[in-house]
């Protein structure tokens, strides 16, 4: 059940204390497009999580950066060469709960 052991870093000491959730909508849903977008996202180290989700938004990357100006550079890398319909960013104002622990009641 244990896939990997990791260390949790202090984001403030590493100067990546700003978290941005990026809501990405596209009108492209081919495998070719997804593979290209997936590769582009994987090439951005500031993207620490990346989900394909249901609802009005298609993809939700979580980005960590030192400041908003740095996010603007990440944003430009994400949209470069990607045919996106809409990109909307939300900056986390406060981290209320963060855990890597999983609920074990379902095992």
C-alpha positions in Angstrom: 0.0 0.0 0.0 2.9 2.4 0.5 3.9 3.7 -2.9 6.7 6.1 -1.8 8.2 7.8 1.2 8.7 11.5 0.9 9.8 14.6 2.8 7.4 17.5 3.2 9.2 20.8 2.6 8.5 24.2 4.2 7.1 26.2 1.2 8.0 29.5 2.8 11.6 28.6 3.4 11.8 27.4 -0.2 10.2 30.7 -1.3 7.2 29.1 -3.0 4.5 30.2 -0.6 2.0 31.4 -3.1 -0.5 28.8 -4.3 -2.5 29.4 -7.4 -5.4 27.1 -8.6 -5.7 27.4 -12.4 -9.1 26.5 -13.9 -8.5 25.5 -17.5 -11.3 25.0 -20.1 -10.8 23.8 -23.6 -12.9 22.9 -26.6 -10.3 20.4 -27.7 -10.8 16.8 -26.4 -8.7 14.7 -28.7 -5.9 12.4 -27.4 -3.4 14.3 -29.5 -4.3 17.6 -27.9 -4.3 16.1 -24.4 -0.9 14.5 -24.9 0.6 17.9 -26.0 -1.0 19.7 -23.1 0.0 17.0 -20.6 3.6 17.3 -21.8 3.5 21.1 -21.5 2.2 20.9 -18.0 4.7 18.3 -17.0 7.5 20.6 -18.2 6.5 23.3 -15.6 8.0 22.4 -12.2 5.8 25.0 -10.5 2.8 22.8 -11.3 2.8 20.4 -8.3 -0.6 18.8 -9.0 -2.7 18.4 -12.2 -6.2 17.0 -12.4 -8.7 16.4 -15.1 -12.1 17.1 -13.5 -15.8 17.0 -14.2 -18.0 20.0 -14.5 -17.5 23.4 -16.2 -13.7 23.2 -15.9 -11.7 20.6 -17.7 -8.3 20.7 -15.9 -7.2 22.0 -12.6 -3.4 22.5 -12.0 -2.1 23.6 -8.7 0.8 26.0 -9.0 3.3 27.1 -6.3 5.4 30.3 -6.9 7.1 32.9 -4.8 4.9 35.8 -6.0 2.2 36.6 -8.5 4.7 38.0 -11.0 6.3 34.5 -11.1 2.8 33.0 -11.7 2.4 35.2 -14.8 5.5 33.6 -16.3 4.0 30.1 -15.5 0.7 31.2 -17.1 2.5 32.2 -20.2 4.3 28.9 -20.4 1.0 27.0 -19.9 -0.9 28.9 -22.6 2.0 28.8 -25.2 1.0 26.5 -27.9 -2.0 25.2 -26.1 -5.4 25.7 -27.7 -7.3 26.8 -24.6 -10.8 28.2 -24.4 -10.5 29.8 -21.0 -8.0 30.1 -18.2 -9.0 31.5 -14.8 -6.7 31.7 -11.8 -7.5 31.8 -8.1 -4.9 32.7 -5.6 -5.1 30.9 -2.2 -5.4 33.5 0.5 -5.0 31.1 3.4 -4.1 27.4 3.7 -6.8 26.0 6.1 -6.1 22.3 5.8 -3.3 20.5 4.1 -2.5 16.9 4.6 -1.0 14.0 2.7 -2.6 11.5 5.0 -5.3 9.3 3.4 -8.4 8.0 5.1 -7.8 4.4 6.0 -11.4 3.5 6.9 -12.1 2.1 3.4 -9.4 -0.6 3.3 
